[in-house]
Amino acid sequence: MKRQWTRLVLTLVPAVCSLALAGCARSPSMHSRFYILQAQRPLASTVAQGKGILVVCRFTIDAAYAGRGLVYRLDEHRYESDAYNEFLISPTVMITEKTRDWLAESGLFAQVVGSGSGAEATHRMEANITALYGDFCDKSAPKAVVEVRFFLLRTESGIDPEVVFAKPYRVARNVKTADPEGLVAGFDDCLQAILTELEDDLAGAM
């Protein structure tokens, strides 16, 4: 009898531990909320006037903002990542896609494609996201902050790639509510302002 009891305990303990660990592993996601960026070009799509083909490469992002958790700046040196309020997918991917779609609707190029396209591009866009956080240093006036450095290269066949445009854009917007929903809406406002200015600058540089 004692031997049977010992065998039962040895069987049940690992199973109970496994269930407990599984519960712990799932608990954060049960309470998490997920967000996507929705910045869209406010104007209707423009008929393509440009003749070039632009490939928009996947952007890079500074390590501090590379995770999916929303990042808050609490004071001059203290930042915090929110494990319960996250982007649904990588912010790098979302900002790359929003930029590609925005420029495709601008009419500045005949075609705007992703880096997986086999089209022979005349231009390549690269960018580095250097800031993406909520600034809560002043609790009475929280802000969303986005900064992106863009580079446009001419890549026509037979020539070495040449940088024809480079500019950093930094925008801070007051958020209407000091919570994750308000912050993500602020990010959308910042990104829309950046892409509007980028489109104008590219129109003058092409």
C-alpha positions in Angstrom: 0.0 0.0 0.0 2.8 2.4 0.9 4.5 1.7 -2.3 1.3 2.4 -4.3 0.9 5.7 -2.5 4.4 6.8 -3.2 4.0 5.9 -6.9 0.8 8.0 -7.0 2.5 11.0 -5.4 5.4 10.8 -7.8 2.9 10.7 -10.7 0.7 13.6 -9.5 3.4 16.1 -8.4 5.0 16.7 -11.8 1.5 17.0 -13.4 0.4 19.6 -10.8 3.6 21.5 -11.2 3.2 21.5 -15.0 -0.3 22.9 -14.7 0.9 25.6 -12.3 3.7 26.7 -14.5 1.4 26.7 -17.5 -1.0 28.9 -15.6 1.8 31.3 -14.7 3.0 31.5 -18.3 -0.4 32.4 -19.6 -1.4 34.8 -16.9 0.2 37.9 -18.4 -1.4 37.4 -21.8 -4.8 37.0 -20.1 -4.6 40.6 -19.0 -2.7 42.1 -21.9 -4.1 44.5 -24.4 -2.7 44.8 -27.9 -2.5 47.8 -30.3 -1.7 48.6 -33.9 -0.7 51.9 -35.5 -3.4 53.3 -37.9 -1.8 56.4 -39.3 -3.3 56.9 -42.8 -2.7 59.4 -45.5 -5.7 61.8 -45.2 -5.9 62.6 -48.9 -7.2 60.3 -51.6 -4.6 58.4 -53.5 -2.8 60.4 -56.2 -2.4 59.2 -59.8 1.3 58.2 -60.1 3.3 61.1 -61.7 6.8 59.7 -61.0 8.5 57.2 -63.2 10.7 55.5 -60.7 10.3 52.3 -58.7 10.9 52.7 -55.0 11.7 49.7 -52.7 11.0 50.4 -49.0 13.4 48.2 -47.0 12.4 47.0 -43.5 13.4 49.8 -41.2 15.7 49.4 -38.2 14.9 50.6 -34.6 17.0 51.5 -31.6 17.2 48.7 -29.1 15.4 50.6 -26.4 12.2 50.6 -28.5 12.5 47.3 -30.3 10.2 45.3 -28.1 6.4 45.3 -28.5 5.7 46.7 -25.0 4.8 50.4 -24.9 7.7 52.4 -23.5 7.2 55.3 -21.0 9.7 57.9 -20.0 9.2 58.6 -16.3 12.0 61.1 -15.7 15.3 62.2 -17.3 17.0 58.8 -17.0 14.2 56.4 -16.1 12.2 54.5 -18.7 9.7 51.6 -18.3 8.4 49.0 -20.7 4.7 48.0 -20.3 4.3 44.2 -20.4 0.5 44.4 -20.3 0.0 47.0 -23.1 1.8 46.0 -26.3 1.9 46.4 -30.0 0.3 43.5 -31.7 3.3 43.2 -34.1 6.7 44.7 -34.1 6.6 48.5 -34.3 9.4 48.3 -36.9 7.1 46.3 -39.2 4.2 48.6 -38.7 6.0 51.8 -39.4 7.7 50.3 -42.4 4.4 49.2 -43.8 2.7 52.5 -43.1 5.5 54.4 -44.8 5.3 52.1 -47.9 1.5 52.5 -48.2 1.7 56.2 -47.7 4.3 56.7 -50.4 2.4 54.4 -52.7 -0.6 56.7 -52.5 1.5 59.8 -53.0 2.1 59.4 -56.7 5.8 60.3 -56.3 6.8 57.0 -57.8 5.3 54.8 -60.5 5.5 51.9 -58.1 6.3 51.4 -54.4 7.1 47.9 -53.3 8.5 46.0 -50.4 12.0 44.5 -50.1 10.7 41.1 -51.2 9.8 42.3 -54.6 11.7 41.2 -57.6 11.2 44.6 -59.4 14.4 46.4 -60.5 14.2 49.5 -58.3 15.4 52.9 -59.2 15.3 54.1 -55.6 15.6 52.5 -52.2 14.3 53.9 -48.9 16.0 53.1 -45.6 15.1 54.4 -42.1 16.0 54.1 -38.5 13.4 54.6 -35.8 15.3 56.4 -33.0 12.4 57.3 -30.6 9.0 55.8 -29.9 7.8 56.4 -26.4 5.4 58.2 -24.1 7.0 61.1 -22.3 5.4 61.3 -18.8 8.1 63.4 -17.1 5.5 66.2 -16.8 2.5 64.3 -15.6 0.3 67.3 -16.3 1.2 67.3 -20.0 2.1 63.8 -21.2 3.3 63.5 -24.8 3.8 60.9 -27.5 7.3 61.1 -29.1 8.3 59.6 -32.5 11.6 60.2 -34.3 12.7 58.6 -37.6 15.7 59.2 -39.8 15.0 58.6 -43.5 17.5 57.9 -46.3 16.6 57.8 -50.0 19.2 56.2 -52.3 19.3 56.2 -56.1 19.9 52.6 -57.1 19.5 52.6 -60.9 21.3 49.9 -62.8 24.9 50.6 -63.7 25.6 53.2 -61.0 26.7 52.8 -57.4 23.9 53.5 -54.8 23.9 57.3 -54.0 22.2 59.0 -51.1 20.0 61.7 -52.7 18.0 62.6 -49.6 18.5 62.2 -45.8 16.6 63.9 -43.0 15.6 63.2 -39.4 12.0 63.9 -38.3 11.0 64.3 -34.6 7.5 65.0 -33.6 6.0 65.2 -30.1 2.2 65.5 -29.6 0.2 66.0 -26.4 -2.0 63.0 -25.7 -5.6 63.5 -24.9 -5.7 60.8 -22.2 -2.7 59.6 -20.1 -3.3 55.9 -20.8 -2.2 53.4 -23.4 -5.1 54.2 -25.7 -4.3 57.9 -25.6 -0.6 57.2 -26.2 -1.1 55.0 -29.2 -3.4 57.6 -30.7 -0.6 60.1 -30.1 1.8 57.9 -31.9 -0.6 57.9 -34.9 -0.7 61.7 -34.9 3.1 61.9 -34.7 3.6 59.4 -37.6 1.0 61.1 -39.7 2.8 64.4 -39.3 6.2 62.8 -40.1 4.9 61.1 -43.2 3.2 64.3 -44.4 6.4 66.3 -44.1 8.4 63.4 -45.7 6.1 63.4 -48.7 6.5 67.1 -49.1 10.2 67.0 -48.8 10.5 64.1 -51.3 8.4 66.0 -53.8 10.9 68.8 -53.7 13.9 66.5 -53.9 12.8 64.2 -56.8 
